[in-house]
Amino acid sequence: MAPVADTKRTIVITGVSRGLGKALATGFAEQGHTVIGCARGAAELERLSKALGPKHSFSVLDVTSDEHVQAWAKQVLADFGPPDLLINNAAIINHNEKLWNISAAEFDLLMAVNVNGTANVIRHFVPAMVAARKGVIVNFSSGWGRSVSAEVAPYCATKWAIEGLTQALAAELPDGMCAVPLNPGIINTEMLQSCFASGAEMYPKPAEWAREAVPFILSLSARHNGQPVTVPGG
């Protein structure tokens, strides 16, 4: 892997209250980067803010609301300028079940969070990044965005959508920018536990995963634009 330049970056991450988002926020902050994050859990965000310190900014936000994302992005851009790195991590998964037994409400919620939420964040941050002609956009995909398994069809559908959305976005960006769909690998998170139960314990925990993921994500640049990428070891 190419060495990461020793420059401090402004990094926006969705879904930072737990799991991979929290591990990334912590890892980036420990390296001196400025982290701006959002999530739905106020108590978790308060604890993260206290742990990482006042340099960073965390907001309670539901990414499914375009209006609320717009207001958040406007404030972030005013306070910090266009992000150097925009990470769409916020996502949920369906309970294990055959597709025809998944309710319309549950299916719609997955689409709203995983796909519409990603599009909302892109809609309100990327124009400023394009104007600056710089920045990397990382949209979290999954191994189930490139393959499938039974009983997670709605989740697979959202992550296959992220793969296509991101590669199309990459074709629209000016030279010097980058958008990639990222498969983080298999990590012992609450989402994995919901699918694998005790089998999730076979896989690394988020903090361990972040030791590889943080430098890998920081190494992404315009030369990776449009490429489906996977965290090493994932």
Residue, then its C-alpha position, 0 to 999 in steps of 0.5 A: m500500500a502506498p504511504v499516506a501523506d501526513t496531512k490532516r483531513t476533514i472527514v464526514i462519517t454517517g452512522v458513527s454511534r456504534g460499530l464500524g462508524k464508531a471505530l473509524a471515527t475513533g481511529f481517524a481522531e487518534q491520527g489527528h484528523t477532524v471528524i464530523g459525524c452523525a447518528r440517531g443515538a443521542a446518548e452514544l454520540e454524547r459519549l463519543s464526543k466526550a471521548l474524542g474531544p471538542k475538535h470534532s463535531f457530532s450531530v443527532l440525525d436521521v439520514t432518511s430525512d433529506e431536509h435534515v441532511q440538508a440543514w446539517a450539511k449546510q452547517v458543516l460546510a459553513d464551519f469546516g468547508p468541503p470534506d476531504l473524505l465523505i464516508n457513507n456508513a449508516a445502514i441497517i439490515n433486515h431480520n433473517e427471513k425469506l423475502w416474501n415474509i419481509s413486510a413492506a414497511e421493513f423493506d422500505l426502511l432498509m431502502a430509505v436508510n441504506v440507499n436514500g440516506t446515502a443519496n441524501v448525504i451525497r446530494h448535499f455535500v458533493p456539490a461543494m466538493v466538486a466546486a473545490r475539485k477535490g475529495v474522496i467519497v466512500n460508500f459502504s457496500s458489503g460482500w452482499g453487494r457483490s454476492v448473495s445469501a438467503e434470508v437477507a435479500p432486502y439488505c443485498a438489494t440495497k448494497w447492490a444498489i450502492e455498488g451501481l450508484t457509486q460507480a455511476l457517481a464516479a463517472e460524473l466526478p471531475d478529474g482529481m476526485c474519487a468515489v468508491p464502493l467499499n466492502p469492509g469485510i466480515i466484522n463482528t458487529e451487531m448487524l453480523q450478530s443478527c445474522f450469524a448469532s454466536g458465529a459472529e465471534m469468529y470474526p474481528k471486532p470493529a476496533e481491530w478491523a479499524r487498524e487496517a481500515v483507517p490507513f486503507i481508506l486514507s490511502l484512497s485517491a483519484r486513481h481508485n475512482g470507480q473501483p470496487v475496493t475491499v479492506p485488506g483482510g476483509 
